[in-house]
Amino acid sequence: MKYFVTVAGSQADYDAMAGKPSPASPAWSGDDIRAMFAFMSGLNEELAASGELLDAQGFGPPSEARFVTGAPGREPAVTDRPYADTEAVTAGYWLLECSGLDRVTEIAARITQCPVPAGSPEYPVVIRPVGEAPSA
């Protein structure tokens, strides 16, 4: 079964990773960044070796996002920076093919152990099944 697993972040978190702390998110050091990337790379390598990893990507900061709204017969509206600096958005994802919900939950639990600086916000790891038609 396929699962879409996401992690969240905010613009304040992206700023903190660039060395600009806020009350919502402490500054990350170079060592903090390297530890996070080493953890994520190791996890992705294990998931690829097990055949469970289909794709994984991190997203750019919300400050580079666009929000497009529209309706039939209406000109679409485009807004830069649709998110408040502290509002959580999807920061990255994994597309996994696992034996079931228990296995993907084990993986999500590991993701929560990614090293971050003390005082960093805690965001849930969200698991969503992919491609299953509703039962009749």
Contact map, one row per residue, 1 for C-alpha under 8 A:
1110000000000000000000000000000000000000000000000000000000000000000000000000000000000000000000001111000000000000000000000000000011000000
1111000000000000000000000000000000000000000000000000000000000000000000000000000000000000000000111100000000000000000000000000000011100000
1111100000000000000000000000000000000000000000000000000000000000000000000000000000000000000000111100000100000000000000000000001111000000
0111110000000000000000000000000000000000000000000000000000000000000000000000000000000000000011110000000000000000000000000000001111000000
0011111000000000000000000000000000000000000000000000000000000000000000000000000000000000000011110000000000010000000000000000111100000000
0001111100000000000000000000000000000000000000000000000000000000000000000000000000000000011111000000000000000000000000000000111000000000
0000111110000000000000000000000000000000000000000000000000000000000000000000000000000000011110000000000000000000000000000011110000000000
0000011111000000000000000000000000000000000000000000000000000000000000000000000000000001111100000000000000000000000000000011100000000000
0000001111101100000000000000000000000000000000000000000000000000000000000000000000000011111000000000000000000000000000000010000000000000
0000000111111100000000000000000000000000000000000000000000001100000000000000000000001111101000000000000000000000000000000000000000000000
0000000011111110000000000000000000000000000000000000000000001110000000000000000000011111000000000000000000000000000000000000000000000000
0000000001111111000011011000000000000000000000000000000000000000000000000000000000001100000000000000000000000000000000000000000000000000
0000000011111111100000011000000000000000000000000000000000000000000000000000000000000000000000000000000000000000000000000000000000000000
0000000011111111110000000000000000000000000000000000000000001000000000000000000000000000000000000000000000000000000000000000000000000000
0000000000111111111110000010000000000000000000000000000000000000000000000000000000000000000000000000000000000000000000000000000000000000
0000000000011111111111001111000000000000000000000000000000000000000000000000000000000000000000000000000000000000000000000000000000000000
0000000000001111111100000011100010000000000000000000000000000000000000000000000000000000000000000000000000000000000000000000000000000000
0000000000000111111100000011000000000000000000000000000000000000000000000000000000000000000000000000000000000000000000000000000000000000
0000000000000011111110000011100000000000000000000000000000000000000000000000000000000000000000000000000000000000000000000000000000000000
0000000000000011111111000110000000000000000000000000000000000000000000000000000000000000000000000000000000000000000000000000000000000000
0000000000010011001111111111000000000000000000000000000000000000000000000000000000000000000000000000000000000000000000000000000000000000
0000000000010001000111111110000000000000000000000000000000000000000000000000000000000000000000000000000000000000000000000000000000000000
0000000000000000000011111100000000000000000000000000000000000000000000000000000000000000000000000000000000000000000000000000000000000000
0000000000011000000011111100000000000000000000000000000000000000000000000000000000000100000000000000000000000000000000011000000000000000
0000000000011001000011111110000000000000000000000000000000000000000000000000000000000000000000000000000000000000000000111000000000000000
0000000000000001000111111111000000000000000000000000000000000000000000000000000000000000000000000000000000000000000011110000000000000000
0000000000000011111111001111100000000000000000000000000000000000000000000000000000000000000000000000000000000000000010000000000000000000
0000000000000001111010000111111110000000000000000000000000000000000000000000000000000000000000000000000000000000000110000000000000000000
0000000000000000101000000011111110000000000000000000000000000000000000000000000000000000000000000000000000000000000000000000000000000000
0000000000000000000000000001111111000000000000000000000000000000000000000000000000000000000000000000000000000000000000000000000000000000
0000000000000000000000000001111111100000000000000000000000000000000000000000000000000000000000000000000000000000000000000000000000000000
0000000000000000000000000001111111110000000000000000000000000000000000000000000000000000000000000000000000000000001110000000000000000000
0000000000000000100000000001111111111000000000000000000000000000000000000000000000000000000000000000000000000000000000000000000000000000
0000000000000000000000000000011111111100000000000000000000000000000000000000000000000000000000000000000000000000000000000000000000000000
0000000000000000000000000000001111111110000000000000000000000000000000000000000000000000000000000000000000000000001000000000000000000000
0000000000000000000000000000000111111111000000000000000000000000000000000000000000000000000000000000000000000000011100000000000000000000
0000000000000000000000000000000011111111100000000000000000000000000000000000000000000000000000000000000000000000000000000000000000000000
0000000000000000000000000000000001111111110000000000000000000000000000000000000000000000000000000000000000000000000000000000000000000000
0000000000000000000000000000000000111111111000000000000000000000000000000000000000000000000000000000000000000000011000000000000000000000
0000000000000000000000000000000000011111111100000000000000000000000000000000000000000000000000000000000000000000010000000000000000000000
0000000000000000000000000000000000001111111110000000000000000000000000000000000000000000000000000000000000000000000000000000000000000000
0000000000000000000000000000000000000111111111000000000000000000000000000000000000000000000000000000000000000000000000000000000000000000
0000000000000000000000000000000000000011111111100000000000000000000000000000000000000000000000000000000000000000000000000000000000000000
0000000000000000000000000000000000000001111111110000100100000000000000000000000000000000000000000000000000000000000000000000000000000000
0000000000000000000000000000000000000000111111111000000000000000000000000000000000000000000000000000000000000000000000000000000000000000
0000000000000000000000000000000000000000011111111100000000000000000000000000000000000000000000000000000000000000000000000000000000000000
0000000000000000000000000000000000000000001111111111100000000000000000000000000000000000000000000000000000000000000000000000000000000000
0000000000000000000000000000000000000000000111111111110000000000000000000000000000000000000000000000000000000000000000000000000000000000
0000000000000000000000000000000000000000000011111111000000000000000000000000000000000000000000000000000000000000000000000000000000000000
0000000000000000000000000000000000000000000001111111100000000000000000000000000000000000000000000000000000000000000000000000000000000000
0000000000000000000000000000000000000000000000111111110000000000000000000000000000000000000000001000000000000000000000000000000000000000
0000000000000000000000000000000000000000000000111111110000000000000000000000000000000000000000011100000000000000000000000000000000000000
0000000000000000000000000000000000000000000100110111111100000000000000000000000000000000000001111000000000000000000000000000000000000000
0000000000000000000000000000000000000000000000010011111100000000000000000000000000000000000001111000000000000000000000000000000000000000
0000000000000000000000000000000000000000000000000000111110000000000000000000000000000000000001110000000000000000000000000000000000000000
0000000000000000000000000000000000000000000100000000111111000000000000000000000000000000000111100000000000000000000000000000000000000000
0000000000000000000000000000000000000000000000000000001111100000000000000000000000000000000111000000000000000000000000000000000000000000
0000000000000000000000000000000000000000000000000000000111110000000000000000000000000000001110000000000000000000000000000000000000000000
0000000000000000000000000000000000000000000000000000000011111000000000000000000000000000011100000000000000000000000000000000000000000000
0000000000000000000000000000000000000000000000000000000001111101100000000000000000000000001000000000000000000000000000000000000000000000
0000000001100100000000000000000000000000000000000000000000111111100000000000000000000000001000000000000000000000000000000000000000000000
0000000001100000000000000000000000000000000000000000000000011111100000000000000011100000100000000000000000000000000000000000000000000000
0000000000100000000000000000000000000000000000000000000000001111100000000000000110100000000000000000000000000000000000000000000000000000
0000000000000000000000000000000000000000000000000000000000011111110000000000000110000000000000000000000000000000000000000000000000000000
0000000000000000000000000000000000000000000000000000000000011111111000000000000111000000000000000000000000000000000000000000000000000000
0000000000000000000000000000000000000000000000000000000000000001111100000000011111000000000000000000000000000000000000000000000000000000
0000000000000000000000000000000000000000000000000000000000000000111110000000011111000000000000000000000000000000000000000000000000000000
0000000000000000000000000000000000000000000000000000000000000000011111000001111000000000000000000000000000000000000000000000000000000000
0000000000000000000000000000000000000000000000000000000000000000001111100001110000000000000000000000000000000000000000000000000000000000
0000000000000000000000000000000000000000000000000000000000000000000111110111100000000000000000000000000000000000000000000000000000000000
0000000000000000000000000000000000000000000000000000000000000000000011111111000000000000000000000000000000000000000000000000000000000000
0000000000000000000000000000000000000000000000000000000000000000000001111100000000000000000000000000000000000000000000000000000000000000
0000000000000000000000000000000000000000000000000000000000000000000000111110000000000000000000000000000000000000000000000000000000000000
0000000000000000000000000000000000000000000000000000000000000000000001111111000000000000000000000000000000000000000000000000000000000000
0000000000000000000000000000000000000000000000000000000000000000000001101111100000000000000000000000000000000000000000000000000000000000
0000000000000000000000000000000000000000000000000000000000000000000111100111110000000000000000000000000000000000000000000000000000000000
0000000000000000000000000000000000000000000000000000000000000000000111000011111000000000000000000000000000000000000000000000000000000000
0000000000000000000000000000000000000000000000000000000000000000011110000001111100000000000000000000000000000000000000000000000000000000
0000000000000000000000000000000000000000000000000000000000000000011100000000111111000000000000000000000000000000000000000000000000000000
0000000000000000000000000000000000000000000000000000000000000011111000000000011111000000000000000000000000000000000000000000000000000000
0000000000000000000000000000000000000000000000000000000000000111111000000000001111110000000000000000000000000000000000000000000000000000
0000000000000000000000000000000000000000000000000000000000000100111000000000001111110000000000000000000000000000000000000000000000000000
0000000000000000000000000000000000000000000000000000000000000110000000000000000011111110100000000000000000000000000000000000000000000000
0000000000100000000000000000000000000000000000000000000000000000000000000000000011111110000000000000000000000000000000000000000000000000
0000000001110000000000000000000000000000000000000000000000000000000000000000000000111110000000000000000000000000000000000000000000000000
0000000001110000000000010000000000000000000000000000000000000000000000000000000000111111000000000000000000000000000000000000000000000000
0000000011100000000000000000000000000000000000000000000000000000000000000000000000111111100000000000000000000000000000000000000000000000
0000000111100000000000000000000000000000000000000000000000000000000000000000000000000111110000000000000000000000000000000000000000000000
0000000111000000000000000000000000000000000000000000000000000100000000000000000000100011111000000000000000000000000000000000000000000000
0000011110000000000000000000000000000000000000000000000000100000000000000000000000000001111110000000000000000000000000000000000000000000
0000011111000000000000000000000000000000000000000000000001111000000000000000000000000000111110000000000000000000000000000000000000000000
0000011100000000000000000000000000000000000000000000000111100000000000000000000000000000011111000000000000000000000000000000000000000000
0001111000000000000000000000000000000000000000000000000111000000000000000000000000000000011111100000000000000000000000000000000000000000
0001110000000000000000000000000000000000000000000000111110000000000000000000000000000000000111110000000000000000000000000000000000000000
0111100000000000000000000000000000000000000000000000111100000000000000000000000000000000000011111000000000000000000000000000000000000000
0111100000000000000000000000000000000000000000000001111000000000000000000000000000000000000001111100000100000000000000000000000000000000
1110000000000000000000000000000000000000000000000011110000000000000000000000000000000000000000111110000000000000000000000000000000000000
1110000000000000000000000000000000000000000000000001000000000000000000000000000000000000000000011111101100000000000000000000000000000000
1000000000000000000000000000000000000000000000000000000000000000000000000000000000000000000000001111101100000000000000000000000000000000
1000000000000000000000000000000000000000000000000000000000000000000000000000000000000000000000000111111100000000000000000000000000000000
0000000000000000000000000000000000000000000000000000000000000000000000000000000000000000000000000111111110000000000000000000000000000000
0000000000000000000000000000000000000000000000000000000000000000000000000000000000000000000000000001111111000000000000000000000000000000
0000000000000000000000000000000000000000000000000000000000000000000000000000000000000000000000000111111111100000000000000000000000000000
0010000000000000000000000000000000000000000000000000000000000000000000000000000000000000000000010111111111110000000000000000001000000000
0000000000000000000000000000000000000000000000000000000000000000000000000000000000000000000000000000111111111000000000000000001000000000
0000000000000000000000000000000000000000000000000000000000000000000000000000000000000000000000000000011111111100000000000000000000000000
0000000000000000000000000000000000000000000000000000000000000000000000000000000000000000000000000000001111111110000000000000000000000000
0000100000000000000000000000000000000000000000000000000000000000000000000000000000000000000000000000000111111111000000000000111000000000
0000000000000000000000000000000000000000000000000000000000000000000000000000000000000000000000000000000011111111100000000000100000000000
0000000000000000000000000000000000000000000000000000000000000000000000000000000000000000000000000000000001111111110000000000000000000000
0000000000000000000000000000000000000000000000000000000000000000000000000000000000000000000000000000000000111111110000000000100000000000
0000000000000000000000000000000000000000000000000000000000000000000000000000000000000000000000000000000000011111110000000001100000000000
0000000000000000000000000000000000000000000000000000000000000000000000000000000000000000000000000000000000001111111000000000000000000000
0000000000000000000000000000000000010011000000000000000000000000000000000000000000000000000000000000000000000111111100000000000000000000
0000000000000000000000000000000100110010000000000000000000000000000000000000000000000000000000000000000000000000111110000000000000000000
0000000000000000000000000001000100010000000000000000000000000000000000000000000000000000000000000000000000000000011111010000000000000000
0000000000000000000000000111000100000000000000000000000000000000000000000000000000000000000000000000000000000000001111110000000000000000
0000000000000000000000000100000000000000000000000000000000000000000000000000000000000000000000000000000000000000000111110000000000000000
0000000000000000000000001100000000000000000000000000000000000000000000000000000000000000000000000000000000000000000011111000000000000000
0000000000000000000000011100000000000000000000000000000000000000000000000000000000000000000000000000000000000000000111111100000000000000
0000000000000000000000011000000000000000000000000000000000000000000000000000000000000000000000000000000000000000000000111110000000000000
0000000000000000000000000000000000000000000000000000000000000000000000000000000000000000000000000000000000000000000000011111000000000000
0000001110000000000000000000000000000000000000000000000000000000000000000000000000000000000000000000000000000000000000001111100000000000
0000001100000000000000000000000000000000000000000000000000000000000000000000000000000000000000000000000000000001000000000111110000000000
0000111100000000000000000000000000000000000000000000000000000000000000000000000000000000000000000000000000011011000000000011111000000000
0000111000000000000000000000000000000000000000000000000000000000000000000000000000000000000000000000000000010000000000000001111100000000
0011110000000000000000000000000000000000000000000000000000000000000000000000000000000000000000000000000110010000000000000000111110000000
0011100000000000000000000000000000000000000000000000000000000000000000000000000000000000000000000000000000000000000000000000011111000000
1111000000000000000000000000000000000000000000000000000000000000000000000000000000000000000000000000000000000000000000000000001111110000
1111000000000000000000000000000000000000000000000000000000000000000000000000000000000000000000000000000000000000000000000000000111110000
0100000000000000000000000000000000000000000000000000000000000000000000000000000000000000000000000000000000000000000000000000000011111000
0000000000000000000000000000000000000000000000000000000000000000000000000000000000000000000000000000000000000000000000000000000011111100
0000000000000000000000000000000000000000000000000000000000000000000000000000000000000000000000000000000000000000000000000000000000111110
0000000000000000000000000000000000000000000000000000000000000000000000000000000000000000000000000000000000000000000000000000000000011111
0000000000000000000000000000000000000000000000000000000000000000000000000000000000000000000000000000000000000000000000000000000000001111
0000000000000000000000000000000000000000000000000000000000000000000000000000000000000000000000000000000000000000000000000000000000000111
